[in-house]
């Protein structure tokens, strides 16, 4: 098989430009392959040639998806490409979304086969899985070699126009597309077999998997609000002026704790918005709209609760990986509990 011309999308880090300090870069194009691209070519066993690499800063891509999509379609068309590949993005939320935007644009505008690789909980998966074959990854680049190998195996079959089997057979994330298949046993027999295995504790695989949602048991009620120490917190990115700990506007890598001791409310000019996912004008004018310290103080004066914790936890919940959000929430809860806090009003934007 002659080598197929391929265009590859990577973010600013994997293109070698830089890290978070370059996350605002506009889309740009590189002739040929990057180091990741060369490894991808090897994984395809010589079946492809990456003729162009497209890259963009993660922040710019998240804030300007239409611009990214337009440039990707333009450059892929100019490259006379036969195939488009994005990533691997692993669990990076903004990067995954950019890959999804690029894949969706190429598939829908140009009709080319597309492929990506992401961690299954990446927000980009649901966005493009119906038009993109997505190879699952771990949450970090430690599995790069194995992921590229899997991409090569599936990608070669796509390039050859071969029939692609079911997700568990080919190693891609289920796309939510139903297909008709011929089975040795009729449905009633298969259903009874599964039921018998379930009743006897044997392993079985359902033919119609249902969505699995995390079950978070509600915290027990505060026993006595009038004596309870209460905290307020937010994922809305309200931080002291200057954003001293540099919480990222997207895909935050941390959460922070700031003092509100002695404050009756959050004064304009002393606090700002670090969040990049909503219009900050109203919150900049009055930060209490997101972190309601003024109302909390009024409730405290009316003795609706015993006391207000003198610090507030904050992060940015914009394109933040689910696992990161879980981690931050758990850490916040453990710290507040250690400080004697019995309840928290946690606001979202």
C-alpha positions as CSV (number, residue, x, y, z in Angstrom):
1,X,0.0,0.0,0.0
2,X,1.3,3.4,-1.0
3,X,1.9,5.8,1.9
4,X,-1.2,7.9,2.6
5,X,-0.8,11.6,3.2
6,X,-1.8,12.4,6.8
7,X,-2.3,15.6,8.8
8,X,-1.8,15.4,12.5
9,X,-3.1,17.7,15.3
10,X,-1.2,18.2,18.5
11,X,-1.3,21.0,21.1
12,X,1.4,23.6,21.8
13,X,3.2,21.3,24.2
14,X,3.6,18.4,21.9
15,X,4.5,20.6,19.0
16,X,7.5,21.7,21.0
17,X,6.5,25.4,21.4
18,X,5.9,25.5,25.1
19,X,3.6,24.8,28.0
20,X,1.0,26.9,29.8
21,X,2.8,30.1,29.0
22,X,2.0,29.4,25.3
23,X,-1.6,28.2,25.8
24,X,-3.0,31.4,24.2
25,X,-1.2,30.8,20.8
26,X,-3.4,31.0,17.7
27,X,-3.5,28.0,15.3
28,X,-0.3,27.4,13.3
29,X,1.0,24.9,10.9
30,X,4.3,22.9,10.7
31,X,5.6,21.1,7.6
32,X,6.0,17.4,8.3
33,X,5.9,15.5,11.6
34,X,6.8,16.4,15.2
35,X,8.5,13.8,17.4
36,X,5.1,12.4,18.4
37,X,4.2,12.3,14.7
38,X,7.3,10.4,13.7
39,X,6.5,7.8,16.4
40,X,3.0,7.7,15.0
41,X,4.3,7.1,11.5
42,X,6.4,4.2,12.8
43,X,3.3,2.8,14.6
44,X,1.5,2.7,11.2
45,X,4.4,0.6,9.9
46,X,5.2,2.9,7.1
47,X,1.7,3.2,5.8
48,X,1.4,6.9,6.3
49,X,3.4,10.1,5.8
50,X,2.5,13.1,8.0
51,X,2.8,15.9,5.6
52,X,1.6,18.6,7.9
53,X,1.2,19.1,11.7
54,X,-1.4,21.5,12.9
55,X,-1.1,23.0,16.4
56,X,-2.8,25.5,18.7
57,X,-2.6,26.8,22.2
58,X,-5.0,24.9,24.5
59,X,-6.6,28.1,25.9
60,X,-7.1,29.6,22.4
61,X,-8.7,26.4,21.2
62,X,-11.1,26.2,24.1
63,X,-12.1,29.8,23.7
64,X,-12.2,29.9,19.9
65,X,-13.4,26.5,18.6
66,X,-14.8,28.0,15.4
67,X,-11.5,29.6,14.5
68,X,-9.6,26.4,15.1
69,X,-12.1,24.3,13.0
70,X,-11.9,26.8,10.1
71,X,-8.1,26.7,10.0
72,X,-7.9,22.9,10.4
73,X,-10.3,22.4,7.5
74,X,-8.3,24.9,5.3
75,X,-4.9,23.3,6.0
76,X,-6.1,19.7,5.6
77,X,-7.7,20.6,2.3
78,X,-4.5,22.3,1.1
79,X,-2.5,19.3,2.1
80,X,-4.5,16.9,-0.1
81,X,-4.6,14.6,2.9
82,X,-6.3,11.2,2.9
83,X,-6.5,10.8,6.7
84,X,-6.6,13.0,9.8
85,X,-5.2,12.1,13.2
86,X,-5.5,14.0,16.5
87,X,-3.6,13.5,19.8
88,X,-3.1,11.4,21.9
89,X,-4.5,14.0,24.4
90,X,-4.7,11.6,27.3
91,X,-6.8,13.2,30.2
92,X,-6.0,16.8,29.2
93,X,-9.5,18.4,29.0
94,X,-8.7,21.4,26.8
95,X,-6.4,19.4,24.5
96,X,-9.1,16.7,24.2
97,X,-11.8,19.3,23.3
98,X,-9.4,20.8,20.6
99,X,-8.9,17.3,19.1
100,X,-12.7,16.8,19.1
101,X,-13.3,20.1,17.3
102,X,-10.6,19.3,14.7
103,X,-11.8,15.7,14.1
104,X,-15.5,16.8,13.8
105,X,-14.7,19.6,11.4
106,X,-12.6,17.4,9.1
107,X,-15.1,14.5,9.1
108,X,-18.1,16.7,8.5
109,X,-16.6,19.3,6.1
110,X,-14.2,17.1,4.1
111,X,-15.6,13.6,4.6
112,X,-12.2,12.1,5.5
113,X,-11.6,9.3,7.9
114,X,-10.5,10.6,11.3
115,X,-8.9,9.1,14.4
116,X,-8.0,10.4,17.9
117,X,-6.8,9.0,21.2
118,X,-8.2,10.2,24.5
119,X,-8.8,9.1,28.1
120,X,-12.4,7.8,28.1
121,X,-13.6,10.5,30.6
122,X,-12.2,13.3,28.4
123,X,-14.9,15.9,27.5
124,X,-13.8,15.5,23.9
125,X,-15.0,11.9,23.7
126,X,-18.8,12.6,23.8
127,X,-18.4,15.5,21.4
128,X,-16.9,13.6,18.5
129,X,-17.2,9.8,19.1
130,X,-19.9,9.4,16.5
131,X,-17.7,10.6,13.6
132,X,-14.3,9.6,15.1
133,X,-12.7,6.3,16.0
134,X,-11.1,7.1,19.4
135,X,-8.5,4.8,20.9
136,X,-8.7,4.9,24.8
137,X,-5.6,6.0,26.7
138,X,-4.6,6.2,30.3
139,X,-4.6,9.5,32.1
140,X,-1.0,10.4,31.3
141,X,1.6,10.1,28.6
142,X,3.3,7.2,30.4
143,X,1.3,4.9,28.1
144,X,2.3,6.8,24.9
145,X,4.0,3.8,23.3
146,X,1.1,1.4,23.8
147,X,-1.4,4.0,22.6
148,X,0.4,4.8,19.4
149,X,0.7,1.1,18.7
150,X,-3.1,0.7,19.1
151,X,-3.7,3.7,16.9
152,X,-1.5,2.2,14.2
153,X,-3.3,-1.2,14.3
154,X,-6.7,0.4,13.9
155,X,-5.6,3.2,11.6
156,X,-4.2,0.8,9.0
157,X,-7.5,-1.0,8.8
158,X,-9.3,2.3,8.3
159,X,-6.9,3.3,5.5
160,X,-7.4,0.0,3.8
161,X,-11.1,0.4,3.9
162,X,-11.5,-2.8,5.9
163,X,-14.6,-3.5,7.9
164,X,-14.1,-2.3,11.4
165,X,-15.4,-4.7,14.1
166,X,-17.0,-4.0,17.4
167,X,-15.3,-1.8,20.0
168,X,-14.1,-4.6,22.2
169,X,-12.7,-6.4,19.1
170,X,-10.8,-3.4,17.6
171,X,-9.9,-1.5,20.7
172,X,-11.8,1.8,20.3
173,X,-14.2,3.6,22.6
174,X,-17.9,2.7,21.8
175,X,-19.4,5.2,19.5
176,X,-23.1,4.9,20.4
177,X,-23.9,3.5,17.0
178,X,-25.9,0.3,16.8
179,X,-25.1,-2.3,14.1
180,X,-26.8,-5.5,13.1
181,X,-24.8,-8.7,13.7
182,X,-25.6,-12.4,13.3
183,X,-25.4,-14.5,16.5
184,X,-25.3,-18.2,17.0
185,X,-28.1,-18.1,19.6
186,X,-31.3,-16.2,19.5
187,X,-31.9,-13.2,21.8
188,X,-34.1,-15.1,24.3
189,X,-31.5,-17.8,24.8
190,X,-28.7,-15.3,25.2
191,X,-30.8,-13.3,27.7
192,X,-31.6,-16.4,29.8
193,X,-27.9,-17.5,29.7
194,X,-26.9,-14.1,31.1
195,X,-29.5,-14.2,33.8
196,X,-28.4,-17.7,34.9
197,X,-24.7,-16.5,35.1
198,X,-25.7,-13.4,37.1
199,X,-27.8,-15.5,39.6
200,X,-24.9,-17.9,40.0
201,X,-22.3,-15.2,40.4
202,X,-20.5,-16.0,37.2
203,X,-19.0,-13.3,34.9
204,X,-21.0,-12.2,31.9
205,X,-21.1,-9.3,29.5
206,X,-24.3,-7.4,28.7
207,X,-25.2,-6.7,25.1
208,X,-26.8,-3.3,26.0
209,X,-24.5,-1.5,28.5
210,X,-26.2,1.3,30.3
211,X,-24.6,4.6,31.4
212,X,-22.9,4.3,34.8
213,X,-23.1,7.4,36.9
214,X,-21.1,7.9,40.1
215,X,-23.2,7.5,43.2
216,X,-22.3,10.2,45.7
217,X,-24.1,9.6,49.0
218,X,-25.4,12.8,50.5
219,X,-23.6,14.1,53.6
220,X,-25.5,13.8,56.8
221,X,-27.5,16.8,57.8
222,X,-25.9,19.4,60.1
223,X,-27.2,18.5,63.6
224,X,-27.5,22.1,64.9
225,X,-27.1,24.9,62.4
226,X,-27.2,27.6,65.2
227,X,-23.9,26.3,66.6
228,X,-22.3,25.0,63.4
229,X,-19.2,26.4,61.7
230,X,-20.0,26.9,58.1
231,X,-17.7,27.7,55.1
232,X,-18.3,29.2,51.7
233,X,-16.4,28.2,48.6
234,X,-16.7,28.3,44.8
235,X,-15.5,26.7,41.5
236,X,-16.2,30.1,39.9
237,X,-12.6,31.3,40.1
238,X,-13.0,34.3,42.4
239,X,-9.4,35.0,43.6
240,X,-7.6,37.9,45.2
241,X,-6.4,40.6,42.9
242,X,-3.5,39.4,40.7
243,X,-4.5,35.7,41.0
244,X,-1.5,35.1,43.3
245,X,-1.4,31.4,42.8
246,X,-2.1,31.5,39.1
247,X,-5.1,29.3,39.0
248,X,-5.6,28.4,35.3
249,X,-8.7,29.8,33.5
250,X,-9.3,26.3,32.0
251,X,-8.5,22.8,33.2
252,X,-7.3,24.1,36.6
253,X,-4.3,22.1,38.0
254,X,-5.0,23.2,41.6
255,X,-7.4,24.7,44.2
256,X,-6.5,27.3,46.7
257,X,-7.5,28.7,50.1
258,X,-7.8,32.4,50.7
259,X,-8.6,34.4,53.8
260,X,-11.9,36.3,54.3
261,X,-11.2,37.1,58.0
262,X,-12.6,40.5,59.0
263,X,-14.3,41.1,55.6
264,X,-18.0,41.9,55.4
265,X,-18.0,41.3,51.7
266,X,-15.8,41.0,48.6
267,X,-14.9,44.5,47.5
268,X,-14.6,45.5,43.8
269,X,-11.0,45.8,42.8
270,X,-9.7,43.6,45.6
271,X,-10.9,40.3,44.0
272,X,-11.1,39.2,40.3
273,X,-12.3,36.4,38.1
274,X,-9.8,33.7,37.1
275,X,-12.5,31.6,35.4
276,X,-12.3,31.5,31.6
277,X,-15.7,30.0,30.9
278,X,-18.2,32.8,31.6
279,X,-18.5,36.6,31.1
280,X,-16.6,38.1,34.1
281,X,-18.2,41.6,33.9
282,X,-20.9,41.2,36.5
283,X,-18.6,39.2,38.9
284,X,-15.8,41.7,38.5
285,X,-18.2,44.5,39.4
286,X,-19.5,42.6,42.4
287,X,-17.5,39.4,43.3
288,X,-20.1,38.5,45.9
289,X,-22.4,37.4,43.0
290,X,-20.2,34.3,42.8
291,X,-18.9,34.0,46.3
292,X,-21.7,35.3,48.5
293,X,-19.7,36.6,51.5
294,X,-22.0,39.6,52.0
295,X,-25.1,37.3,52.4
296,X,-23.2,34.9,54.5
297,X,-22.3,37.7,56.9
298,X,-25.9,38.8,57.1
299,X,-27.0,35.3,57.9
300,X,-24.3,35.0,60.6
301,X,-25.6,38.2,62.2
302,X,-29.1,36.8,62.3
303,X,-27.6,33.7,64.1
304,X,-28.7,31.4,61.3
305,X,-25.5,29.4,61.9
306,X,-22.8,29.5,64.6
307,X,-19.8,30.9,62.7
308,X,-18.3,31.5,59.3
309,X,-14.9,29.8,58.5
310,X,-12.3,32.5,57.9
311,X,-11.0,31.1,54.7
312,X,-12.7,30.0,51.4
313,X,-11.6,27.2,49.0
314,X,-11.6,28.1,45.3
315,X,-10.8,26.5,41.9
316,X,-11.9,26.8,38.3
317,X,-14.4,24.2,37.1
318,X,-14.0,25.0,33.4
319,X,-13.0,22.1,31.1
320,X,-11.6,20.4,34.2
321,X,-11.1,16.7,34.1
322,X,-13.6,14.7,36.2
323,X,-10.8,13.0,38.1
324,X,-9.2,16.3,38.9
325,X,-12.5,17.7,40.2
326,X,-13.0,14.6,42.3
327,X,-9.6,15.1,43.8
328,X,-10.0,18.8,44.6
329,X,-13.4,18.2,46.2
330,X,-12.0,15.4,48.4
331,X,-9.1,17.5,49.5
332,X,-11.2,20.5,50.2
333,X,-13.6,18.4,52.3
334,X,-10.9,16.7,54.3
335,X,-9.2,20.1,55.1
336,X,-12.4,21.8,56.2
337,X,-13.4,18.9,58.3
338,X,-10.1,18.9,60.1
339,X,-10.7,22.6,60.9
340,X,-14.0,21.8,62.5
341,X,-16.2,23.0,59.6
342,X,-19.6,21.1,59.6
343,X,-21.0,22.4,56.3
344,X,-20.2,24.4,53.2
345,X,-22.1,26.5,50.7
346,X,-20.2,25.7,47.4
347,X,-21.2,27.8,44.5
348,X,-20.9,27.0,40.8
349,X,-21.1,29.1,37.7
